[in-house]
Amino acid sequence: MLNERISILIVEDDPDMAELISDLVEAEGWMPLTAPSAEEAAIVLSRETVHLVLVDHNLPGTSGRTFAQRLRAQTNIGIVMVTAAGSAVDRVLGLETAADDYVVKPFEPIELTARIKAVLRRTIPSLKPERESEREHEPASLRLGDWSVDLKSRRATCRTDPAKSLTSAEFALLEILAETPNTPVSRAQILDRLGAESERYIDRNVDVLVLRLRRKIERNPDLPRHIKTRRGKGYVLDTDEGEIAW
């Protein structure tokens, strides 16, 4: 990966916007690929190696959100929604369904590139900064209910439903909590580690991400055994209800 040029698929039906985003992507040294619809994006994905997908919500034919949901069911590739649909409901729905992040048009170029970089760091281990002093204490694996999580290879599998998978953001959250098991991690710390530098990425997004993760790994998300809330302190990975190995 270190010697491979990162390719980013831009799924956007507005030619001017597609060109603008392509220029931003190329300026960062990444390779832009474009598709004006979900159907054509699927063809590109079948032919090319793609490391991240930027997808507009309002596409002709299949909507961007539906496309993102289908893509998420098949792969853990990074997905960033880039759209004019910027209400709080739109953002939460996008994050709950499939997207790793959400950027609203019109956007500042620096914001878009920062968000792309943050998602790439979560999805491509070789791009993640090494924190040797922390890694010495990180566990190597977790077993949480039906889930087996290998933190070194960044793989999570569900014994009872192999088709289930974690998004890069969900895995990143689990990884953050696993670094200090049984110790609460605040929302601010989670936001900082996720690379959320924009004011638009707020505490509510952390709560949505926790909810998504609980829905997947907890047998009863309303009474979580693994990802617990510590009022006034944040969230904690409770290893008393799971197995952890270093």
NORVEN-V946252 format. One record per residue. N is the residue number from 0. RES is the residue in one letter. SS is DSSP state (@ for helix, = for strand, . for the rest). D_LAST is the distance of its C-alpha to the last C-alpha in whole Angstrom. Layout:
<<N | RES | SS | D_LAST> <N | RES | SS | D_LAST>>
This chain:
<<0 | M | . | 26> <1 | L | . | 27> <2 | N | . | 31> <3 | E | . | 31> <4 | R | . | 33> <5 | I | . | 32> <6 | S | = | 34> <7 | I | = | 35> <8 | L | = | 37> <9 | I | = | 40> <10 | V | = | 41> <11 | E | . | 44> <12 | D | . | 48> <13 | D | . | 49> <14 | P | @ | 50> <15 | D | @ | 50> <16 | M | @ | 47> <17 | A | @ | 45> <18 | E | @ | 47> <19 | L | @ | 46> <20 | I | @ | 42> <21 | S | @ | 43> <22 | D | @ | 44> <23 | L | @ | 41> <24 | V | @ | 38> <25 | E | @ | 40> <26 | A | @ | 41> <27 | E | . | 37> <28 | G | . | 37> <29 | W | . | 36> <30 | M | = | 38> <31 | P | = | 39> <32 | L | = | 40> <33 | T | = | 43> <34 | A | = | 44> <35 | P | . | 46> <36 | S | . | 45> <37 | A | @ | 42> <38 | E | @ | 44> <39 | E | @ | 44> <40 | A | @ | 41> <41 | A | @ | 40> <42 | I | @ | 42> <43 | V | @ | 40> <44 | L | @ | 37> <45 | S | @ | 38> <46 | R | @ | 39> <47 | E | . | 37> <48 | T | . | 33> <49 | V | . | 33> <50 | H | . | 30> <51 | L | = | 31> <52 | V | = | 34> <53 | L | = | 36> <54 | V | = | 38> <55 | D | . | 41> <56 | H | . | 42> <57 | N | . | 45> <58 | L | . | 46> <59 | P | . | 49> <60 | G | . | 48> <61 | T | . | 45> <62 | S | . | 43> <63 | G | @ | 40> <64 | R | @ | 38> <65 | T | @ | 39> <66 | F | @ | 38> <67 | A | @ | 35> <68 | Q | @ | 34> <69 | R | @ | 35> <70 | L | @ | 33> <71 | R | @ | 30> <72 | A | @ | 30> <73 | Q | @ | 30> <74 | T | . | 27> <75 | N | . | 25> <76 | I | . | 27> <77 | G | = | 28> <78 | I | = | 31> <79 | V | = | 33> <80 | M | = | 36> <81 | V | = | 39> <82 | T | = | 42> <83 | A | . | 45> <84 | A | . | 44> <85 | G | . | 42> <86 | S | . | 43> <87 | A | @ | 40> <88 | V | @ | 40> <89 | D | @ | 40> <90 | R | @ | 37> <91 | V | @ | 35> <92 | L | @ | 36> <93 | G | @ | 35> <94 | L | @ | 31> <95 | E | @ | 31> <96 | T | @ | 32> <97 | A | . | 31> <98 | A | . | 31> <99 | D | . | 28> <100 | D | = | 31> <101 | Y | = | 34> <102 | V | = | 37> <103 | V | = | 41> <104 | K | . | 44> <105 | P | . | 45> <106 | F | . | 42> <107 | E | . | 42> <108 | P | @ | 41> <109 | I | @ | 38> <110 | E | @ | 37> <111 | L | @ | 36> <112 | T | @ | 35> <113 | A | @ | 32> <114 | R | @ | 31> <115 | I | @ | 31> <116 | K | @ | 29> <117 | A | @ | 27> <118 | V | @ | 26> <119 | L | @ | 26> <120 | R | @ | 23> <121 | R | @ | 21> <122 | T | @ | 22> <123 | I | . | 22> <124 | P | @ | 19> <125 | S | @ | 21> <126 | L | @ | 23> <127 | K | . | 20> <128 | P | . | 21> <129 | E | . | 18> <130 | R | . | 16> <131 | E | @ | 15> <132 | S | @ | 15> <133 | E | @ | 13> <134 | R | @ | 10> <135 | E | . | 9> <136 | H | . | 8> <137 | E | . | 7> <138 | P | . | 4> <139 | A | . | 5> <140 | S | = | 7> <141 | L | = | 9> <142 | R | = | 12> <143 | L | = | 15> <144 | G | . | 18> <145 | D | . | 19> <146 | W | = | 17> <147 | S | = | 14> <148 | V | = | 12> <149 | D | = | 11> <150 | L | . | 10> <151 | K | . | 10> <152 | S | . | 14> <153 | R | . | 15> <154 | R | = | 16> <155 | A | = | 16> <156 | T | = | 18> <157 | C | = | 20> <158 | R | . | 21> <159 | T | . | 25> <160 | D | . | 26> <161 | P | . | 24> <162 | A | . | 27> <163 | K | . | 25> <164 | S | . | 23> <165 | L | . | 22> <166 | T | . | 24> <167 | S | @ | 22> <168 | A | @ | 23> <169 | E | @ | 21> <170 | F | @ | 18> <171 | A | @ | 18> <172 | L | @ | 19> <173 | L | @ | 16> <174 | E | @ | 13> <175 | I | @ | 15> <176 | L | @ | 15> <177 | A | @ | 11> <178 | E | @ | 11> <179 | T | . | 12> <180 | P | . | 12> <181 | N | . | 15> <182 | T | . | 17> <183 | P | . | 20> <184 | V | = | 20> <185 | S | . | 24> <186 | R | @ | 26> <187 | A | @ | 27> <188 | Q | @ | 23> <189 | I | @ | 22> <190 | L | @ | 26> <191 | D | @ | 25> <192 | R | @ | 22> <193 | L | . | 23> <194 | G | . | 26> <195 | A | . | 29> <196 | E | . | 31> <197 | S | . | 34> <198 | E | . | 36> <199 | R | . | 36> <200 | Y | . | 32> <201 | I | . | 33> <202 | D | @ | 31> <203 | R | @ | 32> <204 | N | @ | 30> <205 | V | @ | 27> <206 | D | @ | 28> <207 | V | @ | 29> <208 | L | @ | 26> <209 | V | @ | 24> <210 | L | @ | 27> <211 | R | @ | 26> <212 | L | @ | 22> <213 | R | @ | 23> <214 | R | @ | 26> <215 | K | @ | 24> <216 | I | @ | 21> <217 | E | . | 22> <218 | R | . | 25> <219 | N | . | 27> <220 | P | @ | 27> <221 | D | @ | 29> <222 | L | @ | 27> <223 | P | . | 24> <224 | R | . | 21> <225 | H | . | 18> <226 | I | = | 19> <227 | K | = | 22> <228 | T | = | 24> <229 | R | = | 25> <230 | R | . | 28> <231 | G | . | 29> <232 | K | . | 26> <233 | G | = | 24> <234 | Y | = | 21> <235 | V | = | 18> <236 | L | = | 15> <237 | D | . | 16> <238 | T | @ | 13> <239 | D | @ | 15> <240 | E | @ | 17> <241 | G | . | 14> <242 | E | = | 10> <243 | I | = | 7> <244 | A | = | 4> <245 | W | . | 0>>
